[in-house]
């Protein structure tokens, strides 16, 4: 019931309407809103496969003058062929691709000499708008590029006859269609253009990315032949038209090449699609990347196979028609239905190897898992007025605890492939992978887009956690992190929970060690301990930069204190209890201690396990681990209390900033130092660039909880925090956030949501500027006193764009009426 402008669940807030892949304004989805989400997806697939077939049939009849059965064969080849069948898992790509035959039909209509051409231009404008609104910019670009190429080929005969303007009729009409479509789709395009300027793709993609997923020459047979004898390749490389269809298309191409049949422009589409699909394997592609606008914005050149698939379908219809022998034409035509039936059956059988033929149980979408449940319980019951974020770092390489139950429950009801898909989906939900936080209305630091998101500033922010060469341009921070980031940084991001898997934890001599944390020591004191009686303490650790230490050198001291104040002290020694973690070419003076675990990212590295006897049973109240080495050369990885009498153990979390609050298929740690989503600081610094801001934010001297870094801004007068300084979120909605703050000295209110154009702030009803704070967030300057602050998202790009779309739609409707009246006035014979 509202226009969804903003998405607060991913990337710490991101525009939703402006993200064209969401296709908010695509009208063909509106009638499906009353259905459940899986049924919306299913019916959208069915509708657009039918739409693609219907458009191909009409185009074949009108433009190529095929008889009904050959035209129907062309429609079947395009609709049921491998390209569209493989792209059903990219719903927006399927939807945009389905408009190609309709746009070409409008281009053909514009070439007629009657008044129908103006109606064709108007309809073509609407088709362009629908292709742009369908949600896949690259597919829309391919549709428009292919239509332009087709229009030029249709005018080739006139060009050769030196009738330049006549030859440009189709291209000129298409240009007018594109202009109409752009204005009609302005409600989507203007917000998207605003986002694109801030996107990591704003300057184009590097060539190696733009050429990624090119069609490999070695995949030609698998790409163009039905997958009867092999597993189909990646869905981006599937473009078969059937064995019968390929034979008919070859016959059609031969007839067209020998000018025995019209359709040369369709043969041109086939050749263009093949030529561009090879991408990086085609030396000309680099020149196109450098010269032709748009080629540097998209990946996966194999998607140009759309033009091959459509052109091949038309040629197959031509092939069926030209195979009618002159003397036995009637007999040949009687065979047409049989050929059509056989080809359709072949395509449907080939489609059995594609993803859409292997649905799984509805539970893959709607079942609940314990990981999301824990976060939802906190969001709904514990802190409903205090929004928080989480960071999921969990891999999906684990087996869920109910794996056997899932397999037995669906055994016999689902195929092995469908059960496998169900289990994968189950694990995705457990770890809230990719964009599933939006499904549950939870707030994530991360996300995945593959298009215009994340913004370039988000990618810069990722460098707080990763080296620049490991940062992903698509988001997916969770896949790049291999250890929990410092709590200080996560606290700024309002990360209350961190979700991890157990694949790197270890059982050593039947004792469990949580190895998620890596703590370089100094000194560490743990006081939040479980009431567990222990006779031993298990320690997992390693040394770094200590290869010269002799065997038996003391490296750390462990002090265990019980409730009565009694202390037990044990010493860890090099070569006995721990050792150098990574042995390289340099010699190591001490012996190799007992290896307990290999490192996650380097199997050459080792964690060492030691068990310290406590002499008697005690219930520890505090455990202190003190490094005896200078610097941070002793690395603690895990601790576990052990009771020999009962053969039980109790793992300890060694990072005092985190508390383990859930342990199931995955672990969830609570960040005990998390900052609220909105807070007040009373000190400010400035940075002239993003890189300077990164350096200051990384500095241990920078107190993220007490000061703010203003990027490209000027710090105003600030004071010092007092006891009464506070900020409380009163209401939190996607496009509006209301906060009450009370401060006793000048300062800045920090809202750790994305800084983005279109957000406006009011302090006590008066407009106030929003500063870019701490590289990525919003800051508003406050004077002493009690204030009510309102952040609202009302981007002018959306309002102006929607106004243009509405005006264009009205003008388009009136123009269609006028064109229809003009057609109606023509003599019936001419019509």
Buried (B, 14 or more C-beta within 10 A) or exposed (E): EEEEBBBBBBBBBBBBBBBBBBBBBBEBBEEBEEEEEEEBBBBBBEBBBEBBBBBBBBBBBBBBBBBEBBBBBBBBBBBBBBBBBBBBBBBBBBBBBBBBBBBBBBBBBBBEEEBBBBBBBBBBBBBBBBBBBBBBBBBBBBBBBBBBBBBBBBBEEBBEEEEEEBBBBBBBBBBBBBEBBBBBBBBBBBBBBBBBEBBBBEEBBEBEBBBBBBBBEEBEEBBBBBBEEEEBBEBBBBBBBBBBBBBBBBBBBBBBEEEEBBBBBBBBBBBBBBBBBBBBBBEEBBEBBEEEEBBBBBBBBBBBBBBBBBBBBBBBBBBBBBBBEEEEEEEBBEBBEEBBEBBBEBBBBBBEBBBBBBBBBEBBBEEEBBBBBBBBEBBEEEEEEBBBBBBBBBBBEBEBEBBEEBBEBBEEEBBEEBBBBBBBBBBBBBBBBBBBBBBBEBBBBBBBBEBBBBBBBBBBBBBBBBEEEEBBBBBBBBBBBBBBBBBBBBBBBBBBBBBBBBEBBBEBEEBBBBBBBBBEBEEBEBEEBEEBBBBBBBBBBBBBEBBEBEBEBEBBBBBBBBEEEEEBEBBBBBBBBBBBBBBEEEEBBBEEBBEBBBBBEEEEBBBBBBBBEBEEEBBBBBBBBBBBBEEEBBBBBBBBBBBBEEEBBBBBBBBBBBEBEBBBBBBBBBBBEBBBBBBBBBBBBBBEEBEEBBEBBEEEEBEBEBBBBBBEBEBBEBBEBBEEBBBBBEEBEBBEBBBBBBBBBBBBBBBBBBBBBBBBBBBEEEEBEBBBBBBBBBBBBBBBEEBEBBBBBEBEBBBBBBEBBEEBBEBBEEBBEEBEEEBEEEEEEEE
